[in-house]
Amino acid sequence: MQGNPLSQLDDVMVPDQVSAWPPGPAWWIIAAVLLIAAVLALALYVRQRRHNRAKREALRLAQSQDAARLHQLLKRLGKHYYGTRVAALSAERWSHVLTLLSDIDFNARELQQLYQPRAVSDELKNKLHQAIKQFKTKERIDV
């Protein structure tokens, strides 16, 4: 007599647990790309921070300064970011470049007030302080 054919089967063997380590090659590639992106982002951040160091220092020095000192700071910023040719411009050309770099309208007569013995208006002082805040460090200018 033939018995139940199912009784002749062996028990089901349970496979071992599949390990998550080591990851597959695609995960290594993703990790490498993310690491390279993080290093590049950090390098760009450090580079930008170093580039803007002079502007941050000028903003720090601009606190409670008179208009003549603020103008000197703007000249120093221009010299630092755009070379000595910018700092040596005539009053007319300098006012044009300053307007371009700060998006604040300056004219040569205003800037000439700084070299006069009479007091300079608070309006000019505020404009110069605002110009330091808005000074563009990467603008293309043809001097």
Secondary structure, 3 states (H helix, E strand, C coil): CCCCHHHHCCCCCCCCCCCCCCCCHHHHHHHHHHHHHHHHHHHHHHHHHHHCHHHHHHHHHCCCCCHHHHHHHHHHHHHHHHCHHHHCCCHHHHHHHHHHHHCCCCCHHHHHHHHCCCCCCHHHHHHHHHHHHHCCCCCCCCC
